[in-house]
């Protein structure tokens, strides 16, 4: 059986994806989950909280946002809790 190869194709975020990313990362709950809040727990984000943040950001990155943009925009904001 031939070996497996992984190909990584990088592409920039769309304007909407960039907006969602910045809005999500700017939320205080996101910053607290990552331990970036600047409070007493700064730098001590828990593992499950960080994994949740990564999964939410993965949703933003994988979302294409094609022709049905308005409906998809609202649904992705709902999924992320924005």
PEVEN-V214837 format. One line per field, one symbol per residue. phi: phi as a letter, one per 40 degrees, with the letter a starting at -180 (. if undefined). psi: psi as a letter, one per 30 degrees, with the letter a starting at -180 (. if undefined). burial: + if it has 16 or more other ideal C-beta (glycine too) atoms within 10 Angstrom, else -. A space follows every 10 residues. Layout:
phi = ???
psi = ???
burial = ???
//
This chain:
phi = .cccbbbbbc accccccccc cccccccccc ccccgbcgcc bdgbcccccc cccccccccc ccccgccccc ccdcccccdc gc
psi = kllkkkkkjk klkleeeeee eeeeffkeee eeefggffaf gkghkleeee eeeeeeeeee efkehbehee eeeeeeeeef h.
burial = ---------- ------+--+ +--+-----+ +++++-+--- ----+----- --+--++--+ --+------- -----+---+ --
//
